[in-house]
Amino acid sequence: VDVWKLVWALAHGAQERGARILPYHAVVAVHRDGDRVTGARLRGAQTGEELDVEARVTVNASGAWAGGVADLAGIEGVRILPGRGIMIAMNHRMVNTCVNRCQMPTDGDIIVPIRTVCVIGTTDEHTDDPDDHTVHQSEVDQMLDDGEKLVPGFRQARALRVWTGVRPLFEDAKASNTETRDVTRAHALLDHAERDGVQGFVTITGGKLTTFRLMAEDTVNAVCRHLGEQRPCTTQTEPIPGSETQQ
C-alpha cells in the first residue's frame, strides 16, 4: 500500500462527490449550541486564516489527536494513548515478498518490499504528545540489527530515510471494563449522543489501515442514522478511487 497515494485518492474521490478538501488546516474550536455540536473552526497552517464550518453532523476522525478534538467539544474521557513508531526505507529491494516474524508483535519484525526499495518496521514507544516525531539513533541501530536477523546482509544496504508515525490507541476512560488487549487492536466508534448526550457529534479512532474501509462504513452508517437517512452502504463494493481499471 502506498499510503500517500491512498490518502490523495480518497480525497479526490470525495471531491468527485461534492466534498471540499482543506489540507493543512487544524481544528482550533468545536462549536456547540447547548447539547448539540454545530460545526468547527479551522485555522490554515500556511496562512493563519480561520474559517468556520457548519455541519448537521461533525465527525472527529483525527487519529491520535481525537482526544484533543473531543476536549474542544466538551467531551470527557476520550483517552488516546499515542504510540510512536519509526520505519526505515533501505536503498535496495532486498526481498520480493514480506518477511515477518511469526510471533507476537515486537520491534523490527517485518520487512516489506515497495517498488525499488524495502522498508523495515516498526518500533512502538509511548509518547504523551501525538506531534512527537523524535527519532533516536539507538532506535535506528536496533532496527538495522533486527533487519540483519531477518535477512542476512541487510546492514550492507544503505538507509535512505527514516520517518515516524503515531498510532491512536484508544482507551475509554468512561468504561469500567476497558481491557488494553482489546482497545489496542480494534477501532472504536463513539456516538456522543448515546455516550454523552451531545447530539451531532461522532468520533472514530483506533484501528489500523487494514480495517480503514470498515471504519469508514461504521462511521458513515452512524452519520446516516443521525441525519435520518435510510440508504445502503456501498463501501464494500465501491473500488478505491484510482484503482477501478486495475486487475
For each residue, the residues with C-beta under 8 A, 3 or more apart:
1: 6 209
2: 5 6 114
3: 6 7 209
4: 7 8
5: 2 8 9 242
6: 1 2 3 9 10 240
7: 3 4 10 11
8: 4 5 11 12
9: 5 6 12 13 240 241 242 243
10: 6 7 13 14 240 241
11: 7 8 14 15 19 21
12: 8 9 15 16 241 242
13: 9 10 16 17 240 241 242
14: 10 11 17 19 21
15: 11 12 18 19 20 21
16: 12 13 241
17: 13 14
18: 15
19: 11 14 15
20: 15
21: 11 14 15
22: 25 42 44
23:
24: 44 45 46
25: 22 42 43 44 45
26: 42 43 45
27: 30 40 41 42 62 69 72
28: 41 42 43 50 72
29: 40 41 72
30: 27 37 39 40 41 58 69 72 73 74 201
31: 37 38 39 40 41 52 54
32: 35 36 37 38 73 74 198
33: 36 38
34:
35: 32 197 198 199
36: 32 33 198 199 200
37: 30 31 32 55 58 73 192 198 199 200 201
38: 31 32 33 54 55 58 200
39: 30 31 52 53 54 55 58
40: 27 29 30 31 52 53 55 58 72
41: 27 28 29 30 31 50 51 52 53
42: 22 25 26 27 28 50 51 52 53
43: 25 26 28 48 49 50
44: 22 24 25 47 48 49 50 51
45: 24 25 26 48
46: 24
47: 44
48: 43 44 45
49: 43 44
50: 28 41 42 43 44
51: 41 42 44
52: 31 39 40 41 42
53: 39 40 41 42
54: 31 38 39
55: 37 38 39 40 58 200
56: 200 226 227
57: 200 201 202 223 226 227
58: 30 37 38 39 40 55 73 200 201 202
59: 202 203 204 219 223
60: 66 69 70 73 201 202 203 204 205
61: 66 203 204 205 219
62: 27 65 66 68 69 205
63: 66 130 166 168 205
64: 80 82 130 166 167 168
65: 62 68 69 80 130 168
66: 60 61 62 63 69 70 78 80 168 170 203 204 205
67: 70 71 78 79 80
68: 62 65 71 72 130
69: 27 30 60 62 65 66 72 73 203
70: 60 66 67 73 75 76 78 203
71: 67 68 74 75 76 78
72: 27 28 29 30 40 68 69
73: 30 32 37 58 60 69 70 192 198 201
74: 30 32 71 198
75: 70 71 78 192 196 198 201 203
76: 70 71 173 174 196
77: 172 173 174
78: 66 67 70 71 75 170 172 173 190 203 205
79: 67 170 171 172 173
80: 64 65 66 67 130 168 169 170 171 205
81: 126 169 170 171
82: 64 126 127 128 129 130 132 166 167 168 169
83: 124 125 126 127 166 167 169
84: 123 124 125 126 127 132 133 134 164 165 166 167
85: 121 122 123 124 125 164 165 166 167
86: 121 122 123 135 139 140 143 162 163 164
87: 119 120 121 122 162 163 164 165
88: 119 120 121 140 143 144 147 159 161 162
89: 114 117 118 119 159 160 161 162
90: 94 117 118 119 120 147 154 157 158 159 160
91: 117 157 158 159 160
92: 116 117 118 157
93: 96 113 114 115 116 117 118
94: 90 111 113 118 151 153 154 157
95: 98 99 111 113 118 151
96: 93 113
97: 113
98: 95 110 111 112 113
99: 95 110 111 150 151
100: 109 110 111
101: 106 109 110 150
102:
103: 106 109
104:
105: 109 124
106: 101 103 109
107: 122 123 124 142 143 146
108: 120 121 122 123 142 143 145 146 147 150
109: 100 101 103 105 106 146 150
110: 98 99 100 101 120 121 122
111: 94 95 98 99 100 118 119 120 147 150 151 154
112: 98 118 119 120 121
113: 93 94 95 96 97 98 117 118
114: 2 89 93 117 118 119
115: 93
116: 92 93
117: 89 90 91 92 93 113 114 160
118: 89 90 92 93 94 95 111 112 113 114
119: 87 88 89 90 111 112 114
120: 87 88 90 108 110 111 112 143 144 146 147 150 154
121: 85 86 87 88 108 110 112 143
122: 85 86 87 107 108 110 165
123: 84 85 86 107 108 139 142 143
124: 83 84 85 105 107 167
125: 83 84 85 139
126: 81 82 83 84
127: 82 83 84 130 132 134 166
128: 82 132
129: 82 132
130: 63 64 65 68 80 82 127 166 168
131:
132: 82 84 127 128 129 164 166
133: 84 164
134: 84 127 164
135: 86 139 140 162 164
136: 139 140
137: 140 141
138: 141 142
139: 86 123 125 135 136 142 143
140: 86 88 135 136 137 143 144 159 162
141: 137 138 144 145
142: 107 108 123 138 139 145 146
143: 86 88 107 108 120 121 123 139 140 146 147
144: 88 120 140 141 147 148 154 155 159
145: 108 141 142 148 149 155
146: 107 108 109 120 142 143 149 150
147: 88 90 108 111 120 143 144 150 151 154 155
148: 144 145 151 152 153 154 155
149: 145 146
150: 99 101 108 109 111 120 146 147 154
151: 94 95 99 111 147 148 154
152: 148
153: 94 148 156 157
154: 90 94 111 120 144 147 148 150 151 157
155: 144 145 147 148
156: 153
157: 90 91 92 94 153 154
158: 90 91
159: 88 89 90 91 140 144 162
160: 89 90 91 117
161: 88 89
162: 86 87 88 89 135 140 159
163: 86 87
164: 84 85 86 87 132 133 134 135
165: 84 85 87 122
166: 63 64 82 83 84 85 127 130 132
167: 64 82 83 84 85 124
168: 63 64 65 66 80 82 130 205 206 207
169: 80 81 82 83 183 184 206
170: 66 78 79 80 81 183 187 188 205 206
171: 79 80 81 178 180 183
172: 77 78 79 175 178 183 188 190
173: 76 77 78 79 178
174: 76 77 195
175: 172 178
176:
177:
178: 171 172 173 175 182 183
179: 182 183
180: 171 183 184
181: 184 185
182: 178 179 185 186
183: 169 170 171 172 178 179 180 186 188 206
184: 169 180 181 206
185: 181 182
186: 182 183 206 207
187: 170 204 205 206 207 208 211 214 215 218
188: 170 172 183 203 204 205 206 207
189: 202 203 204 215 218 219 222
190: 78 172 195 202 203 204 205
191: 194 195 202 222
192: 37 73 75 195 196 197 198 199 201 202 203
193: 196 197 198 199 200 201 226
194: 191
195: 174 190 191 192
196: 75 76 192 193
197: 35 192 193
198: 32 35 36 37 73 74 75 192 193 201
199: 35 36 37 192 193 226
200: 36 37 38 55 56 57 58 193 226
201: 30 37 57 58 60 73 75 192 193 198
202: 57 58 59 60 189 190 191 192 219 222 223 226
203: 59 60 61 66 69 70 75 78 188 189 190 192
204: 59 60 61 66 187 188 189 190 207 215 218 219
205: 60 61 62 63 66 78 80 168 170 187 188 190
206: 168 169 170 183 184 186 187 188
207: 168 186 187 188 204 211 212 215
208: 187 211 212
209: 1 3 212
210:
211: 187 207 208 214 215
212: 207 208 209 215 216
213: 216 217 235 236
214: 187 211 217 218 235
215: 187 189 204 207 211 212 218 219
216: 212 213 219 220 235
217: 213 214 220 221 233 235 236
218: 187 189 204 214 215 221 222
219: 59 61 189 202 204 215 216 222 223
220: 216 217 223 224 233 235
221: 217 218 224 225 233
222: 189 191 202 218 219 225 226
223: 57 59 202 219 220 226 227
224: 220 221 227 229 230 231
225: 221 222 228
226: 56 57 193 199 200 202 222 223
227: 56 57 223 224
228: 225
229: 224
230: 224
231: 224
232:
233: 217 220 221 236
234: 237 238
235: 213 214 216 217 220 238
236: 213 217 233
237: 234
238: 234 235
239: 243 244
240: 6 9 10 13 243
241: 9 10 12 13 16 244
242: 5 9 12 13
243: 9 239 240 246
244: 239 241
245:
246: 243
247:
